[in-house]
Amino acid sequence: MESWRRCAASLEEDAAQEAAHHRILEAVFFMAIAPLYYAKLSKANGFLLLYNLIESTLKNAIEAIFDEFKLKGVSFDQCRLEVRQLILKNLKRHDEKRLLLA
């Protein structure tokens, strides 16, 4: 019976040591590894926000140009050659059914 008690006590000590070891590993992770991970994550988020800001700004600028054309009644034939070429090149790349619905 005594050997069972010693075995149980030994198992409890092992479990306590393992739990302490786990807590130490967690502390090392949060003190050493996590800041590096979060720094990279923050940098990636920053680039994504910057990309979205630039994309939105350009989209709004292009829409403003076409809205101004529409407001002033500028026809396709009245546009400069470069603008007409750009419009035609853009039309070739997009689905015409989707363009007609917009």
Secondary structure, DSSP 4 states (H G I P E B T S, - for coil): -HHHHHHHHHHHHHHHHHHHHHHHHHHHIIIIIHHHHHHHHHHHHHHHHHHHHHHHHHHHHHHHHHHHHHHHT--GGGS-HHHHHHHHHHHHHS-HHHHHH-
